[in-house]
């Protein structure tokens, strides 16, 4: 198999993160380059230094499909860790 075929292409994704589940507006929004919607969510969480969110949504720019997740947690390494835990009910 050719090495070029194993590479994943990156696309631009619009991502929104909510710290409080029933909040009307997202706490963080961004446009990121990633290989998929979940990778885009994780990427924005790392950029914003947020370990936990109550709700996340992402869509590839130019496509109507929106992928959604609730209670997303990613452990950040110690030097990236922030005191902002965004996990509300």
Buried (B, 14 or more C-beta within 10 A) or exposed (E): EEEEEEEEEEBEBBBBBBBBEEEEEBBBEBEBEBBBBBBBBBBBBBEBEBBBBBBBBBBBEEEEEEBEBEEBEEEEEEEEEEEEEBBBE
